[in-house]
Amino acid sequence: MSGSEPLSTRHKALHINLENRDYGVFAEIGAGQEVARWFFKVGGAAGTIAKTMSAYDMKVSDAIYGPAERYVSRQRLGDMLDHEFRLLTERLAATRGATTRFFVFANTMAARGYRKMDECHGWMGILFQDEPGASPSQILVHVRMLDKDNVQQQEAIGIIGVNLVYGALYVCRDPITLLSSLLDNLARDRVEVDMIKFSGPAFAGVDNRIMSLELVRQGLADAAMFTSNGEVVQAAEILYKKPILVERGSFRPVTKLTLDMLDCAQAQFVQEPEVHGKAPVVLFEMTLNNLADSGVIDHGDFLDRVDLAGSLGKTVLISNYAEFYRLAGYLFRYSKEPIGLVMGVPTLKELFDEKYYSELDGGILESFGRLFRNGLKLYVYPMRDPASGSLITAGNLLVAPNLRNLYAHLMESLSIQSLRDFDERCLPIFSRDVLAKIRSGDPTWQDAVPPQVASLIQERGLFGWPGAETRSPAAPQA
């Protein structure tokens, strides 16, 4: 597949059918049996399919798989996979288990219908043996369907499902290639894969945080997320109907200034009338731009940063949203609750530079219209002017003359707020200076970072710290 045209969907389905060593079940709910249909259509399905089924009625589905709070959910997908794989192996392992790799493909999808016009998405996955008799491995995927037409959505589900089955059975030794093959024969504007999780013996060395990064880097998704313990999640599982506070940064490394910014912003955010009494979701966000060094993303360096974020209990969002209004649009997709973005004065100043909005017909006004809808607020950390030593805040920042009335309006409406009660001692801290000190062996870097961050850097020898002779690799998160 690499370096050449991808195999057609028909070729993949027929290859599996004719191989005569893979045998399994297709259980599909919500958009018809779109994946199984490919295997029937190309011929030879008797060599592959033990059973297909669709349990559309909720009571019928509950009777088979057990009750679920939501039918289009990771929980329901997992129940389907486990139930069908158990039945398949109980019934057939004795007669053909020595020569057959058993698998179960399942999906639960919410496609466009006559009355349903909201977001169309779903879960699909495969539980499979990579060798006859082996313990099963698993791939779970969350898919957003972007076509406006029901028939086109069904077609896309069928194609990506065949890609997933083929990838699991024939490309599992190369998970990054497997991931990129999910969109074979599909345009990116038709589907988005915003979560993938590999588990089981076939993926013993796979770190799902890197797979999340690869989703965004390869363009299968614009953003991906995982929790502080390395668990990959679909954004709605974390963000749905929650107040959200986001700090964007390189986090190379996390410093005391990083946390002071967030602590000050959170103290103001939770006092907003619409947030009061609710627990906000707090995210560290890294864009591809601030992950890349000379255009190249180093997986080891990436894991260094997310390990530090994890040591502080932070959920990490990886995105390809260079513009803040695009990040805001992503967050609005999941929550109408208050959203706050945390930034320093230099970033705020860049936000008011009109050169960044030349691709928008409405320029900076259009971008701000997208950014500040739904009551989004910016919480701005001050800085010391390096020349004069003066304190520059959101309240005294000077923007271009033609934008001063707009800026004044956003300040007056509290859409932009200066952070209060910040720690003066943090103002001289810059991540790039701390990184340089770590690499040079200057011990004063420890004064600029939280204690748990300093401990992890020393234990692992992160960021080139010469105090450790060897570096312990990050534990895989399969």
C-alpha positions as CSV (number, residue, x, y, z in Angstrom):
1,M,0.0,0.0,0.0
2,S,2.8,2.4,0.8
3,G,4.3,4.2,-2.2
4,S,1.5,3.1,-4.6
5,E,-2.2,3.3,-5.2
6,P,-4.2,1.7,-2.3
7,L,-5.9,-1.6,-2.9
8,S,-9.5,-1.2,-3.9
9,T,-12.3,-2.0,-1.4
10,R,-13.4,-4.9,-3.7
11,H,-9.8,-6.3,-3.8
12,K,-9.5,-6.2,0.0
13,A,-12.8,-7.9,0.6
14,L,-12.2,-10.6,-2.1
15,H,-8.7,-11.3,-0.8
16,I,-10.0,-12.0,2.7
17,N,-12.8,-14.2,1.3
18,L,-10.4,-16.3,-0.8
19,E,-7.7,-16.6,1.8
20,N,-9.7,-19.3,3.7
21,R,-8.0,-18.8,7.0
22,D,-10.0,-15.9,8.6
23,Y,-13.5,-16.7,9.7
24,G,-15.8,-14.5,11.7
25,V,-19.0,-12.5,12.5
26,F,-20.3,-9.2,11.4
27,A,-22.6,-7.4,13.9
28,E,-23.8,-4.0,12.7
29,I,-26.3,-1.7,14.2
30,G,-27.7,1.6,13.0
31,A,-26.8,2.0,9.3
32,G,-27.5,-1.4,7.8
33,Q,-25.0,-4.2,7.2
34,E,-22.7,-2.0,5.1
35,V,-19.5,-3.8,5.8
36,A,-20.8,-7.4,5.5
37,R,-22.4,-6.4,2.2
38,W,-19.0,-5.9,0.6
39,F,-18.0,-9.5,1.5
40,F,-21.2,-10.9,0.1
41,K,-21.0,-8.7,-3.1
42,V,-17.5,-9.7,-4.2
43,G,-18.2,-13.4,-3.9
44,G,-16.7,-16.2,-1.8
45,A,-18.2,-15.0,1.4
46,A,-18.8,-18.5,2.6
47,G,-15.1,-18.7,3.3
48,T,-15.2,-15.7,5.6
49,I,-18.6,-15.2,7.2
50,A,-19.9,-17.4,10.0
51,K,-22.8,-15.0,10.8
52,T,-24.1,-11.5,10.2
53,M,-26.7,-9.8,12.3
54,S,-28.3,-6.4,13.1
55,A,-30.1,-5.9,16.4
56,Y,-31.9,-2.7,15.6
57,D,-34.6,-2.8,18.3
58,M,-33.3,-1.6,21.6
59,K,-35.0,-4.3,23.7
60,V,-33.7,-7.0,21.3
61,S,-30.2,-5.4,21.5
62,D,-30.4,-5.3,25.3
63,A,-31.5,-9.0,25.4
64,I,-28.5,-10.0,23.4
65,Y,-25.7,-7.7,24.7
66,G,-27.1,-6.4,28.0
67,P,-28.4,-2.9,28.9
68,A,-26.5,0.2,27.9
69,E,-26.9,3.8,28.7
70,R,-26.3,4.8,25.1
71,Y,-26.5,2.5,22.1
72,V,-24.0,4.5,20.0
73,S,-21.1,4.2,22.5
74,R,-17.8,2.5,23.2
75,Q,-19.5,0.4,25.9
76,R,-22.0,-1.0,23.4
77,L,-19.3,-1.7,20.9
78,G,-17.3,-3.6,23.5
79,D,-20.3,-5.6,24.6
80,M,-21.0,-6.6,21.0
81,L,-17.4,-7.7,20.3
82,D,-17.0,-9.7,23.5
83,H,-20.4,-11.4,23.2
84,E,-20.0,-12.4,19.6
85,F,-16.4,-13.6,19.9
86,R,-17.3,-15.7,22.9
87,L,-20.1,-17.4,21.0
88,L,-17.9,-17.8,17.8
89,T,-15.1,-19.6,19.6
90,E,-17.4,-21.7,21.8
91,R,-19.1,-23.0,18.7
92,L,-16.2,-23.4,16.3
93,A,-12.9,-23.6,18.1
94,A,-13.0,-27.4,18.5
95,T,-13.7,-28.1,14.8
96,R,-11.5,-25.5,13.1
97,G,-9.6,-23.5,15.8
98,A,-6.3,-25.1,14.9
99,T,-6.2,-23.7,11.4
100,T,-8.5,-20.6,11.6
101,R,-8.0,-17.1,12.8
102,F,-11.3,-16.1,14.3
103,F,-12.5,-12.5,14.3
104,V,-15.6,-10.3,15.1
105,F,-16.2,-7.0,13.4
106,A,-18.9,-4.8,15.0
107,N,-20.2,-1.3,14.6
108,T,-22.9,0.9,16.1
109,M,-23.6,4.0,14.0
110,A,-25.9,7.0,14.1
111,A,-26.3,7.9,10.4
112,R,-28.4,10.6,8.9
113,G,-32.1,9.7,8.8
114,Y,-35.4,11.3,7.8
115,R,-35.8,13.0,11.1
116,K,-32.2,13.0,12.4
117,M,-30.2,16.0,11.2
118,D,-27.6,16.3,14.0
119,E,-24.1,14.9,14.1
120,C,-23.6,11.5,12.4
121,H,-21.0,9.3,14.0
122,G,-20.4,5.9,15.5
123,W,-18.0,3.3,16.8
124,M,-16.6,0.3,15.0
125,G,-14.0,-2.2,16.0
126,I,-12.6,-5.7,15.4
127,L,-11.6,-8.4,17.9
128,F,-9.3,-10.9,16.1
129,Q,-6.6,-13.5,16.4
130,D,-3.4,-12.7,14.7
131,E,-2.6,-16.5,14.7
132,P,-4.9,-19.5,15.1
133,G,-5.5,-20.2,18.7
134,A,-4.0,-16.9,19.9
135,S,-5.5,-14.7,22.5
136,P,-7.5,-12.0,20.7
137,S,-6.3,-8.4,20.0
138,Q,-8.6,-5.5,19.4
139,I,-8.9,-2.2,17.5
140,L,-11.5,0.3,18.5
141,V,-12.3,3.3,16.3
142,H,-14.6,6.3,16.5
143,V,-15.7,7.8,13.2
144,R,-17.5,11.0,12.3
145,M,-19.4,10.8,9.0
146,L,-19.3,14.1,7.1
147,D,-21.4,13.4,4.1
148,K,-24.8,15.1,4.0
149,D,-26.6,12.2,2.3
150,N,-27.6,9.0,4.1
151,V,-26.7,6.8,1.1
152,Q,-23.2,8.3,0.9
153,Q,-22.7,7.8,4.7
154,Q,-23.6,4.2,4.4
155,E,-21.2,3.8,1.5
156,A,-18.4,5.4,3.6
157,I,-19.1,3.1,6.5
158,G,-18.8,0.1,4.3
159,I,-15.5,1.2,2.9
160,I,-13.8,2.2,6.2
161,G,-15.1,-1.0,7.7
162,V,-13.5,-3.2,5.1
163,N,-10.3,-1.2,5.5
164,L,-10.3,-1.9,9.2
165,V,-10.9,-5.6,8.8
166,Y,-8.2,-5.9,6.1
167,G,-5.8,-3.8,8.2
168,A,-6.3,-5.9,11.3
169,L,-5.8,-9.2,9.5
170,Y,-3.0,-8.2,7.2
171,V,-1.2,-5.1,8.5
172,C,-1.4,-5.4,12.2
173,R,2.4,-5.7,12.5
174,D,2.7,-2.1,11.2
175,P,0.0,-0.1,13.1
176,I,1.0,3.3,11.7
177,T,0.5,2.0,8.2
178,L,-2.7,0.3,9.3
179,L,-3.9,3.6,10.6
180,S,-3.2,5.4,7.4
181,S,-5.0,2.7,5.4
182,L,-8.3,3.4,7.1
183,L,-9.0,6.1,4.6
184,D,-8.1,4.1,1.5
185,N,-10.6,4.9,-1.3
186,L,-12.2,7.6,0.9
187,A,-11.7,11.4,0.7
188,R,-10.9,13.1,4.0
189,D,-13.9,15.4,3.7
190,R,-16.2,12.3,4.0
191,V,-15.0,10.9,7.3
192,E,-12.9,11.7,10.3
193,V,-11.3,9.1,12.6
194,D,-10.9,11.0,15.8
195,M,-10.0,8.1,18.2
196,I,-8.3,4.8,17.8
197,K,-7.2,2.3,20.4
198,F,-5.1,-0.8,19.9
199,S,-4.9,-3.5,22.6
200,G,-3.9,-7.2,23.0
201,P,-0.9,-9.3,22.2
202,A,-0.6,-8.2,18.5
203,F,-0.1,-4.6,19.8
204,A,2.1,-5.3,22.8
205,G,4.6,-2.5,21.9
206,V,2.0,0.1,20.7
207,D,1.7,3.3,22.6
208,N,-1.8,4.6,22.0
209,R,-0.7,8.2,22.7
210,I,1.5,8.0,19.6
211,M,-1.4,6.6,17.6
212,S,-3.4,9.6,18.7
213,L,-0.6,11.9,17.5
214,E,-0.5,10.0,14.2
215,L,-4.2,10.4,13.7
216,V,-3.7,14.2,13.6
217,R,-0.3,14.1,11.8
218,Q,-1.6,11.9,9.0
219,G,-4.7,14.0,8.6
220,L,-7.3,11.4,9.7
221,A,-8.5,13.9,12.3
222,D,-8.0,17.5,13.3
223,A,-7.7,16.7,17.0
224,A,-7.2,13.7,19.3
225,M,-7.3,13.4,23.1
226,F,-6.0,11.2,25.9
227,T,-6.1,11.4,29.7
228,S,-3.3,11.8,32.2
229,N,-3.0,8.0,32.5
230,G,-2.5,7.5,28.8
231,E,-6.1,6.3,28.0
232,V,-7.2,7.5,24.6
233,V,-10.7,8.9,24.6
234,Q,-13.2,10.3,22.1
235,A,-13.7,14.0,22.8
236,A,-17.4,13.8,23.6
237,E,-16.5,11.3,26.5
238,I,-14.6,14.1,28.2
239,L,-16.1,17.4,26.9
240,Y,-19.8,16.7,26.4
241,K,-21.8,19.5,28.1
242,K,-18.9,20.5,30.4
243,P,-17.3,23.9,31.0
244,I,-13.8,23.8,29.4
245,L,-10.6,25.6,30.1
246,V,-7.7,25.2,27.7
247,E,-4.1,26.2,27.9
248,R,-2.1,26.0,24.7
249,G,1.6,25.5,24.8
250,S,4.7,23.6,23.8
251,F,5.2,22.3,27.4
252,R,8.8,21.6,26.7
253,P,9.0,21.4,29.7
254,V,6.0,22.4,31.9
255,T,7.2,25.2,34.1
256,K,5.9,27.0,37.2
257,L,4.7,29.8,34.9
258,T,2.7,27.2,32.9
259,L,0.9,26.2,36.1
260,D,0.5,29.7,37.5
261,M,-1.2,30.7,34.3
262,L,-3.6,27.8,34.5
263,D,-4.2,28.2,38.3
264,C,-5.0,31.9,38.0
265,A,-7.3,31.3,35.0
266,Q,-9.1,28.5,36.7
267,A,-9.7,30.6,39.8
268,Q,-11.4,33.3,37.7
269,F,-13.2,30.8,35.4
270,V,-14.9,28.9,38.2
271,Q,-16.3,32.2,39.5
272,E,-18.1,33.0,36.3
273,P,-21.9,32.8,37.0
274,E,-22.4,30.2,34.3
275,V,-19.6,28.0,35.7
276,H,-20.2,28.4,39.4
277,G,-20.7,25.0,41.1
278,K,-19.6,23.0,38.0
279,A,-16.3,21.2,37.7
280,P,-14.6,22.3,34.5
281,V,-12.6,20.1,32.2
282,V,-9.0,21.4,32.1
283,L,-6.9,20.6,29.0
284,F,-3.3,21.1,27.9
285,E,-3.4,21.6,24.2
286,M,-0.5,21.0,21.8
287,T,-0.7,21.8,18.1
288,L,1.3,20.1,15.5
289,N,3.2,23.3,15.0
290,N,4.5,23.4,18.6
291,L,5.3,19.6,18.5
292,A,7.4,19.9,15.3
293,D,11.1,20.7,15.4
294,S,12.3,21.8,11.9
295,G,9.1,20.3,10.5
296,V,9.7,16.8,12.1
297,I,7.8,15.4,15.1
298,D,10.0,13.2,17.4
299,H,7.8,10.6,19.1
300,G,10.2,10.3,22.0
301,D,10.1,14.1,22.6
302,F,6.4,14.0,22.3
303,L,6.1,11.3,25.0
304,D,8.4,13.3,27.2
305,R,6.0,16.2,27.2
306,V,2.9,14.2,27.7
307,D,4.4,12.2,30.5
308,L,5.1,15.5,32.3
309,A,1.5,16.6,31.7
310,G,0.3,13.2,33.0
311,S,2.4,13.6,36.1
312,L,0.4,16.7,36.8
313,G,-2.9,15.0,36.1
314,K,-3.7,16.8,32.9
315,T,-5.7,15.6,29.9
316,V,-3.9,16.3,26.7
317,L,-5.5,17.6,23.4
318,I,-3.4,17.3,20.2
319,S,-4.7,19.5,17.4
320,N,-4.0,20.8,14.0
321,Y,-5.8,24.1,14.8
322,A,-3.2,26.8,14.4
323,E,-5.9,29.4,14.6
324,F,-7.7,29.9,17.9
325,Y,-11.1,30.3,16.2
326,R,-10.8,26.8,14.7
327,L,-9.9,25.4,18.2
328,A,-13.0,27.2,19.5
329,G,-15.2,25.7,16.8
330,Y,-14.0,22.2,17.8
331,L,-14.8,22.8,21.4
332,F,-18.2,24.3,20.6
333,R,-19.0,21.0,18.8
334,Y,-19.1,19.2,22.2
335,S,-20.3,21.8,24.7
336,K,-22.4,24.9,24.9
337,E,-21.2,25.5,28.5
338,P,-18.6,28.3,29.1
339,I,-15.2,27.9,27.4
340,G,-12.1,29.7,28.4
341,L,-8.7,29.9,26.6
342,V,-5.6,30.7,28.6
343,M,-2.8,32.7,27.0
344,G,0.0,35.1,27.6
345,V,0.2,38.7,26.4
346,P,2.5,37.8,23.4
347,T,-0.1,35.4,22.1
348,L,-2.9,37.9,22.6
349,K,-0.9,40.5,20.6
350,E,-0.5,38.0,17.8
351,L,-4.2,37.3,17.9
352,F,-4.8,41.0,16.9
353,D,-2.4,40.8,14.0
354,E,-4.5,41.0,10.8
355,K,-2.0,39.2,8.7
356,Y,-3.1,35.9,10.1
357,Y,-6.6,36.2,8.7
358,S,-6.0,37.0,5.1
359,E,-7.6,33.7,4.0
360,L,-10.9,34.7,5.6
361,D,-13.3,36.9,3.5
362,G,-14.2,38.8,6.6
363,G,-10.7,39.0,7.9
364,I,-10.1,39.5,11.6
365,L,-13.8,40.4,12.2
366,E,-14.9,37.0,10.8
367,S,-12.3,35.2,12.9
368,F,-13.4,37.0,16.1
369,G,-17.1,36.3,15.3
370,R,-16.3,32.6,15.3
371,L,-14.0,32.8,18.3
372,F,-16.1,34.8,20.8
373,R,-19.5,33.2,20.1
374,N,-21.2,31.3,22.9
375,G,-19.6,33.6,25.4
376,L,-16.0,32.3,25.0
377,K,-13.5,34.2,27.2
378,L,-9.7,34.8,27.0
379,Y,-7.8,34.8,30.2
380,V,-4.5,36.6,29.7
381,Y,-1.3,36.3,31.8
382,P,0.9,39.4,32.0
383,M,4.6,39.8,31.0
384,R,7.5,42.0,31.8
385,D,8.7,44.2,29.0
386,P,12.4,43.0,28.5
387,A,13.6,46.5,27.7
388,S,11.8,48.7,30.3
389,G,10.7,46.1,32.9
390,S,7.2,47.5,32.7
391,L,4.3,45.1,33.4
392,I,2.2,44.6,30.3
393,T,-1.3,43.2,30.8
394,A,-4.4,42.7,28.7
395,G,-5.6,46.0,30.3
396,N,-2.7,48.2,28.9
397,L,-1.7,46.3,25.8
398,L,-1.6,48.5,22.7
399,V,-3.0,47.1,19.5
400,A,-3.2,48.6,16.0
401,P,-5.1,51.9,16.0
402,N,-7.9,50.6,13.7
403,L,-8.5,47.7,16.2
404,R,-8.5,49.7,19.4
405,N,-12.3,50.2,19.5
406,L,-12.8,46.4,18.9
407,Y,-10.3,45.6,21.6
408,A,-11.9,48.0,24.1
409,H,-15.3,46.4,23.4
410,L,-13.9,42.9,24.1
411,M,-12.3,44.1,27.3
412,E,-15.5,45.9,28.5
413,S,-17.6,42.9,27.8
414,L,-15.1,40.8,29.7
415,S,-14.5,38.6,26.7
416,I,-10.8,39.3,27.4
417,Q,-9.8,39.4,31.0
418,S,-6.5,40.1,32.7
419,L,-5.4,37.4,35.1
420,R,-5.2,38.5,38.8
421,D,-3.2,37.3,41.7
422,F,-0.4,35.9,39.5
423,D,3.0,35.0,41.0
424,E,5.6,37.7,40.2
425,R,8.3,35.2,40.6
426,C,7.1,33.3,37.6
427,L,7.3,36.2,35.1
428,P,11.0,35.7,34.2
429,I,10.5,32.0,33.4
430,F,10.5,30.9,29.7
431,S,10.4,27.3,28.6
432,R,13.1,27.8,26.0
433,D,15.5,29.1,28.7
434,V,14.7,26.2,31.1
435,L,15.2,23.7,28.2
436,A,18.6,25.2,27.5
437,K,19.6,24.9,31.2
438,I,18.5,21.3,31.3
439,R,20.6,20.4,28.3
440,S,23.7,22.2,29.6
441,G,23.5,20.7,33.0
442,D,22.8,24.0,34.8
443,P,21.1,22.8,38.0
444,T,19.1,26.1,38.4
445,W,16.5,24.7,35.9
446,Q,14.9,22.8,38.8
447,D,13.9,26.1,40.4
448,A,11.7,26.9,37.4
449,V,9.6,23.7,37.2
450,P,7.1,22.0,39.6
451,P,8.8,19.3,41.9
452,Q,7.1,16.4,40.2
453,V,8.3,17.6,36.8
454,A,11.8,17.9,38.1
455,S,11.7,14.4,39.5
456,L,10.5,12.9,36.3
457,I,13.1,14.7,34.2
458,Q,15.8,13.5,36.5
459,E,14.5,9.9,36.7
460,R,14.2,9.5,33.0
461,G,16.9,11.9,31.8
462,L,14.4,13.8,29.7
463,F,15.1,16.6,27.2
464,G,18.8,15.7,27.1
465,W,19.5,16.2,30.8
466,P,23.1,14.9,31.2
467,G,22.5,13.9,34.9
468,A,21.2,10.5,33.9
469,E,23.6,8.1,32.1
470,T,20.7,6.1,30.6
471,R,17.2,6.9,29.9
472,S,14.3,4.6,30.9
473,P,11.9,4.3,27.9
474,A,8.3,5.4,28.4
475,A,6.1,2.4,29.3
476,P,3.9,1.3,26.4
477,Q,0.2,2.2,26.8
478,A,-1.4,-0.6,24.7
